[in-house]
Amino acid sequence: MDYYGSQISRLIEQLSALPGIGSKTAQRLAFHIVNMPMEKVQALSESVLDAKKNVRYCKQCFTMTDRELCPICSNPKRNSRQIMVVENTRDLAAYEKTGRFEGVYHVLHGAISPMLGIGPNDIRLKELMTRLQGEVEEVIIATNSSLEGETTAMYISKLIKPTGILVTRIASGVPVGGDLEYIDEVTLLRALEGRVEL
Ligand code: ZN
């Protein structure tokens, strides 16, 4: 049933296809958008298109950026000998928000999950091992405390151990199965400071 006319229905349909947006929210957003001033709508659609066209992975840490090297990797003040391994760009953002980590990151884009058929070759693990051929003193594994996150942490630690590089894991206290991005900054800092050698 098409109560609204096909164009608004199409907008609602597109919006509700986005993660976390149910049909009610999609309707609210659609009506909001059509009532916005034209230039605001223009700016919104341009930023969506620009992001899609220009955002890529940093060639060093694989976070999302619109440059070849992300602002963190290209910042000379960051300690490139300390690499924190996270599952995704949102987790990186959560640690960056604390403003206290001075090292650099490596974004895996996923975690090992035998159940879902995601193996070591499906995440950016090879790229991490390549980075370790440079001068690296510590790898901090900050994957989630879910089963997949723990499996990934154990796998990485076994892989790195023989190189002699210090491997640490952020402290528990991060709720089990908790997505890092939803954890407050104090808890994240405590987890980082209380990290243990694997
Ligand atoms: Zn980077």
Residues whose N, C-alpha, C, O or C-beta is under 5 A from the ligand:
A	BS01	ZN	C58 Q60 C61 F62 L69 C70 C73
